[in-house]
């Protein structure tokens, strides 16, 4: 037996939130988040979804998972996850002759799970534990009501109110990731046989999707995680922001009237964001291949120096930075097309709007969650200013 397999059980039926496993969360089906995390985990060799549902199977394959068809008798409300795991292992052995040493059981209802979480739980078993699970620190007082109707402490003596540092550490099962040695699991038929290791994960990632409110919480946390990751990508300290014009200030379209005069559409939101950056003292510059005077007119209105009609931009960017004693490593360059790639690579942080050319997206250190000319520069401006204020 060799290798580590991740199995994600995902049945079609869900009474609390119908079709939840394929409902869109952050623009992707719920199950896709777990599949992507599992595929990115270093310890995992194969990612398998066990399902009785055709749509879930199709979505799973589209996001790179293998699929084991689960019998309907193992997909009801009272069917255990263990029964689905045993069936999937037996199906893989029969179909492929595949008998892994370690099984990682991942719940697709925990979309905040990271590849690192999966690796940490799997590694605990690879390194010697029989079973392992993800947990989060728990510091709360639990109560129950006894037979006489009195309230009693479950994990504390209600007559002694201890401070947190005086209490023994306690942990809450997150329900996100479990791992176990396959041989022992197939004998025991449950997930916690032998020596069990607790793998601590951040409390902020503990979230199970059961109802619409959980979806809203997941969306909010994902948005915050994206902001934090984006802010961490920005140079610190920031020396300057240099930008292309077409496709960054504009949506990359041009309007031509009967007299041959070209016009473009820019975003007032972007303008407000750039004005705030200018007032905050952030040096800015626009470098554009476009020869149309609209570039200079827009930049003049915003109080941003610009040079346009350039065939190549890199030399001019480096010269402008050098004249001001600014370090390219502390510079952001925002571009959207192949003629921006040199500058994006030379800057400390190359950034692209999400609708940029694929080659520009491929070299970007950060892709903004907005289109060019439709809020991308406002998003970047707010991100820079939030980081300066320590806001996440």
C-alpha positions as CSV (number, residue, x, y, z in Angstrom):
1,X,0.0,0.0,0.0
2,X,1.3,3.4,-0.9
3,X,0.2,6.9,-1.2
4,X,-2.4,9.2,0.3
5,X,-5.9,9.6,-1.1
6,X,-8.3,12.4,-0.2
7,X,-12.0,11.4,-0.3
8,X,-14.7,14.0,-0.3
9,X,-18.2,12.6,0.4
10,X,-20.9,14.7,-1.3
11,X,-24.4,13.4,-1.5
12,X,-27.1,15.1,-3.5
13,X,-29.8,15.3,-0.8
14,X,-29.7,18.1,1.7
15,X,-32.8,19.1,3.7
16,X,-31.3,22.1,5.5
17,X,-30.0,23.8,2.3
18,X,-31.2,22.0,-0.9
19,X,-28.4,21.4,-3.5
20,X,-25.9,23.1,-1.2
21,X,-22.9,21.2,-2.5
22,X,-23.2,22.9,-5.9
23,X,-24.5,26.3,-4.9
24,X,-22.2,29.1,-5.9
25,X,-19.9,30.5,-3.2
26,X,-17.5,33.2,-4.3
27,X,-18.3,32.4,-7.9
28,X,-17.6,28.6,-7.6
29,X,-19.7,25.6,-6.6
30,X,-19.3,25.0,-2.9
31,X,-17.6,21.6,-3.5
32,X,-15.0,23.2,-5.8
33,X,-13.3,25.0,-3.0
34,X,-12.5,21.8,-1.2
35,X,-11.5,20.0,-4.4
36,X,-9.0,22.8,-5.2
37,X,-7.6,22.8,-1.7
38,X,-7.1,19.0,-1.8
39,X,-5.5,19.1,-5.2
40,X,-3.1,21.8,-4.0
41,X,-2.1,19.8,-0.8
42,X,1.4,18.4,-1.1
43,X,0.7,15.2,0.8
44,X,-2.3,14.2,-1.3
45,X,-1.8,11.9,-4.4
46,X,-5.4,11.5,-5.6
47,X,-8.6,13.5,-4.9
48,X,-11.8,11.5,-5.1
49,X,-15.4,12.6,-4.7
50,X,-17.9,10.0,-3.6
51,X,-21.4,11.0,-4.7
52,X,-24.8,9.7,-5.8
53,X,-25.6,12.9,-7.8
54,X,-24.9,13.5,-11.5
55,X,-24.5,17.2,-11.2
56,X,-22.1,16.9,-8.3
57,X,-20.1,14.3,-10.3
58,X,-19.9,16.6,-13.3
59,X,-18.8,19.6,-11.3
60,X,-16.2,17.5,-9.4
61,X,-14.7,16.2,-12.6
62,X,-14.7,19.8,-14.1
63,X,-12.6,20.9,-11.1
64,X,-10.1,18.0,-11.4
65,X,-11.4,15.3,-9.0
66,X,-12.0,11.7,-9.7
67,X,-15.5,10.4,-9.0
68,X,-16.8,7.2,-7.3
69,X,-20.5,6.6,-7.8
70,X,-22.1,6.0,-4.4
71,X,-25.0,3.6,-4.1
72,X,-28.3,5.3,-3.1
73,X,-28.5,3.1,0.1
74,X,-25.3,4.9,1.3
75,X,-26.5,8.4,0.5
76,X,-29.6,8.7,2.7
77,X,-30.0,11.0,5.7
78,X,-28.9,8.3,8.2
79,X,-26.0,6.9,6.1
80,X,-22.7,7.5,7.8
81,X,-19.7,9.2,6.3
82,X,-17.7,6.1,7.2
83,X,-19.8,3.9,5.0
84,X,-19.2,6.2,2.1
85,X,-15.4,6.2,2.8
86,X,-15.3,2.4,3.0
87,X,-17.2,2.0,-0.2
88,X,-15.0,4.5,-2.0
89,X,-11.8,2.7,-0.9
90,X,-13.2,-0.7,-2.0
91,X,-14.3,0.8,-5.3
92,X,-10.8,2.2,-5.9
93,X,-9.2,-1.2,-5.0
94,X,-11.5,-3.1,-7.3
95,X,-11.4,-0.6,-10.2
96,X,-7.8,0.4,-10.2
97,X,-6.0,-1.9,-7.8
98,X,-5.3,1.2,-5.7
99,X,-4.7,0.6,-2.0
100,X,-3.5,3.8,-0.3
101,X,-1.8,3.8,3.0
102,X,-3.4,7.0,4.3
103,X,-6.9,8.3,3.9
104,X,-7.7,12.0,4.2
105,X,-11.4,12.6,4.7
106,X,-12.4,16.1,3.8
107,X,-15.8,17.7,4.3
108,X,-17.0,19.9,1.3
109,X,-19.2,21.9,3.7
110,X,-16.0,23.5,5.1
111,X,-15.0,25.7,2.2
112,X,-12.4,27.7,4.2
113,X,-10.1,24.7,4.5
114,X,-6.7,25.4,3.1
115,X,-4.1,23.1,1.5
116,X,-2.0,23.6,4.5
117,X,-4.7,22.4,6.8
118,X,-5.0,19.2,4.8
119,X,-1.3,18.7,4.7
120,X,-1.0,19.2,8.5
121,X,-3.6,16.6,9.3
122,X,-2.3,14.1,6.7
123,X,1.2,14.6,8.0
124,X,0.2,13.8,11.5
125,X,-0.7,10.3,10.4
126,X,2.2,9.9,8.0
127,X,4.5,10.7,10.9
128,X,3.1,8.1,13.2
129,X,-0.5,8.7,14.5
130,X,-3.2,6.3,13.7
131,X,-5.8,9.0,13.2
132,X,-5.9,12.8,13.2
133,X,-8.4,15.6,12.9
134,X,-8.4,19.4,12.6
135,X,-9.4,21.3,15.7
136,X,-9.7,24.9,16.8
137,X,-8.9,26.4,20.3
138,X,-12.0,26.4,22.5
139,X,-12.2,28.8,25.5
140,X,-15.9,28.9,26.2
141,X,-17.9,27.6,29.2
142,X,-20.4,24.8,28.4
143,X,-23.7,24.3,30.4
144,X,-26.4,21.7,30.5
145,X,-29.6,21.2,32.6
146,X,-29.7,18.2,34.9
147,X,-32.7,15.9,35.8
148,X,-33.8,18.4,38.5
149,X,-33.9,21.3,36.2
150,X,-30.7,22.9,37.6
151,X,-28.0,24.2,35.4
152,X,-24.6,22.7,35.8
153,X,-21.2,23.3,34.2
154,X,-20.1,20.7,31.6
155,X,-16.4,21.7,31.3
156,X,-16.1,23.7,34.5
157,X,-17.2,23.9,38.1
158,X,-19.7,26.7,38.3
159,X,-18.6,27.5,41.8
160,X,-15.1,28.3,40.6
161,X,-14.8,30.9,37.9
162,X,-11.3,30.3,36.4
163,X,-9.5,32.7,34.1
164,X,-8.7,31.3,30.6
165,X,-5.0,30.9,31.4
166,X,-5.9,28.8,34.5
167,X,-7.9,26.3,32.6
168,X,-6.6,23.2,30.7
169,X,-6.6,23.8,27.0
170,X,-9.6,22.5,25.2
171,X,-10.2,22.1,21.4
172,X,-13.3,22.1,19.2
173,X,-13.5,19.6,16.3
174,X,-13.9,21.7,13.2
175,X,-15.5,19.0,11.1
176,X,-13.3,19.9,8.2
177,X,-10.4,17.4,7.8
178,X,-9.7,13.9,9.2
179,X,-6.9,11.5,8.4
180,X,-6.4,7.8,9.2
181,X,-4.4,4.8,8.3
182,X,-6.4,2.9,5.8
183,X,-5.6,-0.6,7.2
184,X,-6.8,0.3,10.7
185,X,-9.8,2.2,9.4
186,X,-11.1,-0.8,7.3
187,X,-10.9,-2.9,10.5
188,X,-12.3,-0.4,12.9
189,X,-14.9,1.1,10.6
190,X,-14.7,4.4,12.4
191,X,-12.5,7.5,12.2
192,X,-10.9,7.6,15.7
193,X,-9.2,4.3,16.3
194,X,-5.8,4.0,17.9
195,X,-3.7,7.1,18.8
196,X,-5.4,10.3,17.6
197,X,-3.5,13.5,16.9
198,X,-5.1,16.9,17.3
199,X,-4.0,19.4,14.6
200,X,-4.8,22.9,15.6
201,X,-6.1,25.3,12.9
202,X,-7.1,29.0,13.2
203,X,-10.6,29.5,14.7
204,X,-11.5,31.9,11.8
205,X,-11.4,29.0,9.4
206,X,-13.9,26.9,11.4
207,X,-17.1,27.2,9.4
208,X,-19.5,24.5,8.3
209,X,-22.2,25.3,5.7
210,X,-25.6,24.2,6.8
211,X,-27.9,27.2,6.1
212,X,-28.0,30.5,4.1
213,X,-26.5,32.4,7.0
214,X,-23.4,30.2,6.8
215,X,-23.1,31.0,3.1
216,X,-23.1,34.7,4.0
217,X,-20.5,34.3,6.7
218,X,-18.3,32.3,4.3
219,X,-18.6,35.0,1.6
220,X,-17.6,37.7,4.1
221,X,-14.6,35.7,5.5
222,X,-13.4,34.8,2.0
223,X,-13.5,38.4,0.9
224,X,-11.5,39.3,4.0
225,X,-8.9,36.6,3.4
226,X,-8.6,37.8,-0.2
227,X,-8.0,41.4,1.0
228,X,-5.4,40.3,3.5
229,X,-3.6,38.2,0.9
230,X,-3.7,41.1,-1.6
231,X,-2.4,43.6,1.0
232,X,0.5,41.2,1.9
233,X,1.5,41.2,-1.8
234,X,2.0,45.0,-2.0
235,X,5.5,46.4,-1.6
236,X,6.3,47.7,1.9
237,X,7.3,50.4,1.9
238,X,5.6,51.5,-1.3
239,X,7.7,53.8,-3.4
240,X,5.4,54.5,-6.4
241,X,2.5,53.4,-8.5
242,X,3.0,53.4,-12.3
243,X,0.1,52.6,-14.6
244,X,-0.9,51.8,-18.2
245,X,-3.9,53.7,-19.5
246,X,-5.9,51.7,-21.9
247,X,-7.5,48.7,-20.2
248,X,-6.5,50.1,-16.8
249,X,-8.1,53.6,-16.7
250,X,-10.5,52.5,-19.4
251,X,-12.5,49.4,-20.2
252,X,-10.2,49.0,-23.3
253,X,-12.9,50.2,-25.7
254,X,-12.8,53.2,-27.9
255,X,-15.7,55.2,-29.4
256,X,-15.3,56.8,-32.8
257,X,-17.6,59.5,-34.1
258,X,-18.3,60.5,-37.7
259,X,-15.5,62.9,-37.7
260,X,-13.0,60.3,-36.6
261,X,-12.6,61.6,-33.1
262,X,-11.9,59.0,-30.5
263,X,-13.3,59.0,-27.0
264,X,-13.0,56.6,-24.1
265,X,-14.9,55.9,-20.8
266,X,-13.2,56.3,-17.5
267,X,-14.5,55.6,-14.0
268,X,-15.2,58.4,-11.5
269,X,-14.6,55.8,-8.7
270,X,-11.1,55.2,-10.0
271,X,-10.6,58.9,-10.2
272,X,-11.6,59.4,-6.6
273,X,-9.3,56.6,-5.5
274,X,-6.3,58.0,-7.3
275,X,-7.0,61.5,-5.9
276,X,-6.9,60.0,-2.4
277,X,-3.5,58.4,-3.3
278,X,-2.2,61.6,-4.6
279,X,-3.2,63.5,-1.4
280,X,-1.6,60.7,0.6
281,X,1.7,61.6,-1.1
282,X,2.0,58.4,-3.2
283,X,4.1,59.2,-6.3
284,X,2.2,58.1,-9.5
285,X,3.0,58.0,-13.2
286,X,1.1,56.9,-16.3
287,X,3.0,55.3,-19.2
288,X,0.9,54.6,-22.3
289,X,1.5,53.4,-25.9
290,X,-1.7,55.3,-26.9
291,X,-1.0,58.5,-28.7
292,X,-4.5,60.0,-28.3
293,X,-4.5,63.3,-26.3
294,X,-7.3,61.9,-24.2
295,X,-4.6,60.2,-22.1
296,X,-2.9,63.5,-21.2
297,X,-6.2,65.2,-20.7
298,X,-7.4,62.6,-18.2
299,X,-4.1,62.5,-16.3
300,X,-4.0,66.3,-16.2
301,X,-7.4,66.4,-14.6
302,X,-6.2,63.9,-12.0
303,X,-2.9,65.6,-11.4
304,X,-0.9,62.6,-12.4
305,X,2.2,63.0,-14.7
306,X,2.0,60.9,-17.9
307,X,3.9,60.1,-21.0
308,X,2.0,58.6,-24.0
309,X,2.8,57.5,-27.5
310,X,5.5,55.3,-26.2
311,X,6.6,52.2,-28.1
312,X,8.5,50.7,-25.1
313,X,7.9,51.6,-21.5
314,X,10.5,49.9,-19.4
315,X,13.4,52.3,-20.1
316,X,11.1,55.3,-19.4
317,X,9.8,53.7,-16.2
318,X,13.3,53.0,-14.9
319,X,14.5,56.5,-15.8
320,X,11.6,58.1,-14.1
321,X,12.2,56.1,-10.9
322,X,15.9,56.7,-11.0
323,X,15.5,60.5,-11.4
324,X,13.5,60.5,-8.1
325,X,15.6,58.0,-6.2
326,X,12.8,55.5,-6.1
327,X,13.4,51.7,-5.9
328,X,11.8,49.5,-8.5
329,X,11.4,46.8,-5.9
330,X,9.1,49.1,-4.0
331,X,7.1,50.0,-7.1
332,X,3.7,48.8,-8.3
333,X,3.1,48.6,-12.0
334,X,-0.5,48.1,-13.2
335,X,-0.8,46.8,-16.7
336,X,-3.3,44.8,-18.8
337,X,-1.6,43.7,-22.0
338,X,1.5,42.1,-23.4
339,X,3.3,45.4,-23.9
340,X,3.1,45.8,-20.1
341,X,4.8,42.6,-19.2
342,X,8.4,43.9,-19.1
343,X,7.3,46.6,-16.6
344,X,5.2,44.3,-14.5
345,X,8.2,41.9,-14.2
346,X,10.7,44.8,-13.4
347,X,8.5,46.3,-10.7
348,X,8.4,44.9,-7.2
349,X,4.7,44.1,-7.7
350,X,3.0,43.6,-11.1
351,X,-0.8,44.0,-10.9
352,X,-3.5,43.4,-13.5
353,X,-7.2,44.0,-13.7
354,X,-9.1,40.7,-13.8
355,X,-10.1,41.2,-17.5
356,X,-6.5,41.7,-18.6
357,X,-4.9,39.7,-21.4
358,X,-4.1,36.1,-20.3
359,X,-0.3,36.7,-20.7
360,X,-0.5,39.7,-18.4
361,X,-2.5,37.8,-15.9
362,X,0.0,35.0,-16.0
363,X,2.9,37.3,-14.8
364,X,0.8,39.4,-12.4
365,X,1.7,39.1,-8.7
366,X,-1.8,40.3,-7.9
367,X,-5.0,40.2,-10.0
368,X,-7.5,42.7,-8.9
369,X,-11.1,41.6,-8.4
370,X,-12.4,44.2,-10.8
371,X,-12.2,45.1,-14.5
372,X,-10.1,47.8,-16.0
373,X,-12.0,51.1,-16.2
374,X,-14.7,49.7,-13.9
375,X,-13.2,50.1,-10.4
376,X,-9.9,48.3,-10.6
377,X,-7.8,51.3,-9.7
378,X,-10.3,52.3,-6.9
379,X,-9.9,48.8,-5.5
380,X,-6.1,49.1,-5.6
381,X,-6.2,52.6,-4.1
382,X,-8.3,51.5,-1.2
383,X,-6.1,48.5,-0.6
384,X,-3.0,50.7,-0.4
385,X,-4.6,53.2,1.9
386,X,-6.1,50.5,4.1
387,X,-2.7,48.9,4.5
388,X,-1.2,52.2,5.5
389,X,-3.9,52.5,8.2
390,X,-3.5,48.9,9.3
391,X,-7.0,48.0,8.1
392,X,-7.8,44.5,6.9
